[in-house]
Amino acid sequence: MHGFYSRAELEEIASAILGERLGGRPEQGIYEQSAVQNFKLGASRQVKGGWMLHYCRTKNAITLPYRLAGNLSQVLAANELILTASAAAGQKRVSIPDTTSPVNFYAGGKIECWPAGGTFEFHRIAASSASDGTNVALTLEDPLITALAVGDMVLPTPSIYYATGPMGVEKQQFETAVAMPLIPVTAGYFYWGITWGPVFLSMQGGQWPGHAVEEKDVYCWMDGTGAVADAFGGIAAGTSAPQRVGYGLPSGDYGSGLIMLQLSP
């Protein structure tokens, strides 16, 4: 016998089906970009064919599909901050020093908390206010376990889906591969990027999965294209450390870049 669903349960089901669409915002198809945010950053959506997509925002314009978009914010962000306002245990609101960030800059990201004499905590960030010129208020998904005091250190990091762009544009070899866009995307716009499933990825250096050296694993080159391990000059020797992004799929045409993308399920 089945009972009634609570409102919270129904909202959770609807959120999963709709891909965490923001209140009052329209649907956005996977082949559409939008100047206005319609879904939560990092929201996931599964479609037929085994694709999993995540909702992303561009920092730099993306002109070439079939290459991976990257993110550099986690490397370059000045995110080691000293608290100037306390936060009680059990609450979900933390005020951090930040003079410039726009609304929801940290939404979908994470925060590491290092309370003096306490236990390290890790929390996901549900939302963040725009800076008032001095601070930004973070809303956490779960309440603090230990109180934070003035002088404690926190490390907030934006979502990896917030500032994506063509790999190799900002700092070669330091970007993290995030997703593969299906369409060209304008700078500052929101789009759905593939993070998991069978895709055609542009390959670098004339080396494809399953070519003469019989390598099936695929790694990300600095420009967002793919390559097999031999193309990087010997990963085992420590001369290069590319990101593994998937493996080659059976193909009827020698030289195909058909791969199983494996970034985030």
BAVOZA-117613 format. One record per residue (C-alpha): residue number from 1; x negated, y negated, z. Coordinates in pm, 1 decimal, decimal comma. Layout:
BEGIN
> marnu/X/Y/Z
> NUM/X/Y/Z
...
This chain:
BEGIN
> marnu/X/Y/Z
> 1/0,0/0,0/0,0
> 2/-140,8/-339,6/-102,7
> 3/-85,3/-655,8/97,8
> 4/-83,0/-1016,6/-11,1
> 5/-402,7/-1199,3/-97,9
> 6/-493,7/-1502,4/109,0
> 7/-542,5/-1839,8/-56,7
> 8/-918,9/-1812,0/-3,9
> 9/-924,5/-1468,5/-170,2
> 10/-721,6/-1595,8/-467,8
> 11/-953,5/-1894,6/-507,3
> 12/-1254,8/-1662,2/-498,4
> 13/-1100,4/-1440,9/-768,1
> 14/-1011,5/-1742,9/-983,7
> 15/-1360,4/-1884,2/-939,0
> 16/-1515,5/-1557,6/-1057,4
> 17/-1284,4/-1538,5/-1359,1
> 18/-1321,7/-1903,5/-1460,3
> 19/-1693,6/-1921,9/-1392,8
> 20/-1667,9/-2166,0/-1099,5
> 21/-1504,5/-2445,2/-1297,7
> 22/-1492,1/-2780,6/-1120,6
> 23/-1151,6/-2910,7/-1012,9
> 24/-965,1/-3085,3/-1294,1
> 25/-1231,5/-3014,0/-1554,0
> 26/-1157,8/-2847,6/-1890,3
> 27/-1285,1/-2517,9/-2019,5
> 28/-1621,4/-2526,7/-2197,8
> 29/-1698,7/-2250,5/-2444,2
> 30/-2036,3/-2083,2/-2464,5
> 31/-2107,7/-2252,2/-2798,6
> 32/-2020,8/-2599,7/-2667,6
> 33/-2223,8/-2869,1/-2491,9
> 34/-2076,6/-3141,0/-2270,5
> 35/-2191,8/-3483,7/-2154,4
> 36/-1981,2/-3432,7/-1839,8
> 37/-2029,4/-3144,1/-1596,0
> 38/-1739,1/-2897,1/-1609,4
> 39/-1873,3/-2607,3/-1397,5
> 40/-2091,6/-2567,1/-1092,4
> 41/-2458,3/-2570,8/-1185,1
> 42/-2584,0/-2213,4/-1209,2
> 43/-2230,8/-2073,0/-1239,0
> 44/-2239,4/-1735,1/-1412,5
> 45/-2016,0/-1597,0/-1685,1
> 46/-2015,0/-1251,5/-1840,1
> 47/-1889,8/-1202,9/-2194,7
> 48/-1845,2/-910,5/-2429,8
> 49/-2160,5/-757,9/-2570,6
> 50/-2340,4/-744,0/-2236,8
> 51/-2430,4/-1112,0/-2218,1
> 52/-2460,8/-1287,6/-1883,4
> 53/-2478,9/-1666,1/-1903,9
> 54/-2551,6/-1939,0/-1650,3
> 55/-2440,7/-2302,1/-1659,7
> 56/-2738,0/-2531,5/-1720,3
> 57/-2823,3/-2898,4/-1766,0
> 58/-3094,5/-3031,5/-1995,7
> 59/-3366,1/-3276,4/-1900,2
> 60/-3523,3/-3279,9/-2246,2
> 61/-3328,3/-3221,3/-2566,6
> 62/-3332,7/-2865,0/-2698,6
> 63/-3334,9/-2844,1/-3078,3
> 64/-3425,1/-2482,7/-3150,4
> 65/-3203,4/-2189,7/-3051,4
> 66/-3354,2/-1840,4/-3022,2
> 67/-3626,6/-1976,9/-2795,6
> 68/-3621,9/-1986,6/-2417,6
> 69/-3561,3/-2304,5/-2219,6
> 70/-3786,5/-2362,3/-1919,5
> 71/-3785,8/-2558,6/-1594,2
> 72/-4076,7/-2733,1/-1427,3
> 73/-3904,9/-2900,5/-1129,8
> 74/-4001,0/-2631,3/-880,7
> 75/-4368,0/-2689,7/-959,4
> 76/-4379,3/-3069,1/-965,1
> 77/-4104,8/-3173,2/-719,8
> 78/-4226,7/-3362,4/-413,4
> 79/-4008,6/-3150,3/-191,1
> 80/-4200,3/-3131,9/138,3
> 81/-4004,4/-3375,6/354,0
> 82/-4015,5/-3479,6/719,9
> 83/-3668,6/-3522,2/870,5
> 84/-3567,1/-3863,7/1001,3
> 85/-3226,1/-3742,2/1124,8
> 86/-3144,0/-3442,8/1344,6
> 87/-2895,5/-3167,2/1257,8
> 88/-2721,5/-2951,1/1515,8
> 89/-2713,0/-2573,0/1503,7
> 90/-2388,5/-2445,8/1353,9
> 91/-2333,8/-2735,7/1115,3
> 92/-2366,7/-2731,9/737,4
> 93/-2476,3/-3093,0/686,4
> 94/-2842,5/-3194,1/671,2
> 95/-2962,5/-3546,2/591,8
> 96/-3298,4/-3557,4/411,3
> 97/-3520,6/-3853,4/319,2
> 98/-3461,9/-3927,9/-51,6
> 99/-3439,7/-4273,7/-205,5
> 100/-3345,5/-4196,7/-564,8
> 101/-3161,1/-3869,4/-632,3
> 102/-2817,6/-3878,1/-801,6
> 103/-2509,1/-3694,3/-676,0
> 104/-2544,0/-3313,3/-672,4
> 105/-2911,2/-3327,6/-769,9
> 106/-2975,3/-3043,9/-521,4
> 107/-2647,3/-2853,9/-576,9
> 108/-2714,4/-2487,5/-648,2
> 109/-3066,3/-2517,6/-512,7
> 110/-3216,7/-2408,9/-183,1
> 111/-3370,2/-2554,3/130,1
> 112/-3639,0/-2408,2/354,0
> 113/-3624,1/-2529,3/714,5
> 114/-3917,7/-2524,0/956,2
> 115/-3787,9/-2626,8/1301,2
> 116/-4061,8/-2696,6/1554,7
> 117/-4082,0/-2395,7/1783,8
> 118/-3792,6/-2232,0/1602,2
> 119/-3746,3/-1971,8/1334,7
> 120/-3787,9/-2036,3/962,5
> 121/-3452,9/-2057,0/782,5
> 122/-3355,0/-2039,5/416,9
> 123/-3021,2/-2178,4/293,1
> 124/-2849,4/-2231,5/-39,4
> 125/-2721,4/-2582,5/-110,3
> 126/-2356,7/-2617,3/-212,4
> 127/-2355,4/-2992,1/-283,8
> 128/-2551,5/-3311,1/-228,9
> 129/-2456,8/-3677,3/-212,8
> 130/-2615,0/-3954,0/-414,5
> 131/-2894,3/-4132,8/-229,4
> 132/-2787,2/-4432,9/-23,8
> 133/-3131,3/-4579,3/-81,0
> 134/-3279,4/-4394,3/214,3
> 135/-3125,4/-4048,3/255,1
> 136/-2933,0/-3776,1/74,7
> 137/-2677,1/-3561,8/258,5
> 138/-2691,7/-3191,5/177,7
> 139/-2397,9/-2955,1/227,4
> 140/-2521,9/-2603,5/293,1
> 141/-2333,0/-2286,7/202,2
> 142/-2397,0/-2143,6/549,7
> 143/-2443,7/-2318,0/886,4
> 144/-2781,8/-2378,3/1044,7
> 145/-2894,3/-2115,7/1294,0
> 146/-3141,4/-2339,8/1474,4
> 147/-3106,9/-2713,4/1535,7
> 148/-3332,3/-2941,7/1331,7
> 149/-3497,0/-3236,9/1503,0
> 150/-3651,9/-3559,8/1379,7
> 151/-4003,4/-3473,3/1259,8
> 152/-3921,3/-3117,7/1149,6
> 153/-4022,0/-3023,3/796,1
> 154/-3780,0/-2912,8/524,6
> 155/-3841,6/-2815,7/163,4
> 156/-3534,3/-2877,1/-56,1
> 157/-3557,1/-2762,6/-416,9
> 158/-3306,1/-2837,4/-695,6
> 159/-3143,0/-2555,5/-888,8
> 160/-3365,8/-2403,6/-1153,4
> 161/-3077,0/-2470,7/-1395,9
> 162/-3072,4/-2848,0/-1332,5
> 163/-3357,8/-2979,3/-1550,1
> 164/-3415,2/-2737,3/-1835,9
> 165/-3584,1/-2813,5/-2164,8
> 166/-3808,6/-2679,0/-2440,2
> 167/-4096,5/-2486,2/-2288,5
> 168/-4441,8/-2639,0/-2329,2
> 169/-4311,4/-2996,6/-2347,4
> 170/-4398,8/-3106,9/-1993,3
> 171/-4680,6/-2882,8/-1878,1
> 172/-4776,7/-2576,7/-2076,8
> 173/-4799,2/-2243,5/-1895,2
> 174/-4638,4/-2379,4/-1576,9
> 175/-4270,6/-2375,4/-1671,4
> 176/-4043,6/-2093,2/-1560,9
> 177/-3831,8/-1939,0/-1838,7
> 178/-3469,2/-2001,9/-1740,7
> 179/-3228,0/-1920,0/-2024,3
> 180/-3187,0/-1898,8/-2400,2
> 181/-2954,1/-2168,6/-2540,9
> 182/-2713,1/-2064,7/-2813,7
> 183/-2701,4/-2412,7/-2969,3
> 184/-2914,2/-2728,7/-2986,3
> 185/-2844,9/-2938,2/-2672,9
> 186/-2868,6/-3313,5/-2618,1
> 187/-3082,6/-3446,2/-2330,8
> 188/-2877,8/-3474,0/-2011,4
> 189/-2595,9/-3250,7/-2139,8
> 190/-2456,0/-2930,3/-1988,4
> 191/-2450,5/-2595,0/-2167,8
> 192/-2423,7/-2218,9/-2119,9
> 193/-2758,1/-2037,5/-2149,5
> 194/-2800,4/-1662,2/-2187,9
> 195/-2995,4/-1507,3/-1901,6
> 196/-2928,8/-1135,4/-1955,0
> 197/-2838,9/-911,7/-2247,0
> 198/-2937,7/-821,0/-2604,1
> 199/-3057,7/-1126,2/-2800,3
> 200/-3276,7/-1216,3/-3096,1
> 201/-3580,6/-1404,5/-2961,6
> 202/-3829,6/-1576,7/-3190,9
> 203/-4160,6/-1390,8/-3166,5
> 204/-4510,1/-1541,1/-3158,7
> 205/-4826,6/-1439,5/-3338,9
> 206/-4684,8/-1173,7/-3568,3
> 207/-4658,9/-922,9/-3283,6
> 208/-4316,7/-773,8/-3215,7
> 209/-4183,9/-518,9/-2967,0
> 210/-4271,9/-174,2/-3095,2
> 211/-4521,1/-296,1/-3354,7
> 212/-4852,4/-123,0/-3427,5
> 213/-4982,0/-131,1/-3069,4
> 214/-4658,1/28,0/-2949,0
> 215/-4581,3/-225,7/-2677,6
> 216/-4216,9/-265,4/-2579,5
> 217/-4238,6/-517,2/-2293,3
> 218/-4183,1/-877,5/-2402,5
> 219/-4341,9/-1179,5/-2236,2
> 220/-4268,6/-1549,1/-2270,0
> 221/-4515,2/-1762,7/-2460,9
> 222/-4570,6/-2127,3/-2357,9
> 223/-4341,1/-2258,5/-2633,8
> 224/-4046,9/-2036,6/-2536,4
> 225/-4105,5/-1770,4/-2797,8
> 226/-4177,8/-1408,2/-2711,2
> 227/-4483,9/-1190,2/-2755,3
> 228/-4622,3/-855,6/-2647,4
> 229/-4899,4/-830,3/-2387,2
> 230/-5184,3/-804,8/-2639,6
> 231/-5107,9/-1157,0/-2762,2
> 232/-5219,8/-1310,6/-2431,8
> 233/-5579,1/-1191,3/-2429,6
> 234/-5547,6/-925,7/-2163,3
> 235/-5305,7/-972,5/-1875,0
> 236/-5478,8/-707,3/-1666,5
> 237/-5807,0/-897,3/-1689,9
> 238/-5645,5/-1204,0/-1536,9
> 239/-5707,7/-1429,9/-1836,4
> 240/-5339,2/-1508,0/-1871,3
> 241/-5025,5/-1469,9/-1662,0
> 242/-4714,8/-1503,4/-1881,1
> 243/-4366,5/-1427,0/-1755,8
> 244/-4211,7/-1095,2/-1850,8
> 245/-3866,5/-1166,5/-1998,0
> 246/-3744,0/-827,9/-2120,7
> 247/-3816,1/-537,0/-2352,7
> 248/-3777,4/-457,6/-2719,6
> 249/-3461,6/-287,6/-2842,9
> 250/-3442,4/-35,2/-3129,6
> 251/-3423,6/-217,7/-3461,3
> 252/-3382,4/-104,8/-3819,2
> 253/-3622,9/-368,4/-3948,2
> 254/-3994,5/-366,3/-3861,2
> 255/-4091,3/-697,1/-3704,1
> 256/-3755,5/-777,9/-3546,2
> 257/-3739,8/-986,6/-3228,1
> 258/-3433,5/-803,0/-3099,8
> 259/-3488,5/-771,2/-2723,1
> 260/-3307,3/-703,4/-2399,7
> 261/-3337,8/-1037,0/-2218,1
> 262/-3382,4/-994,0/-1841,4
> 263/-3399,2/-1329,6/-1663,1
> 264/-3107,5/-1330,8/-1418,0
> 265/-2816,5/-1084,0/-1414,4
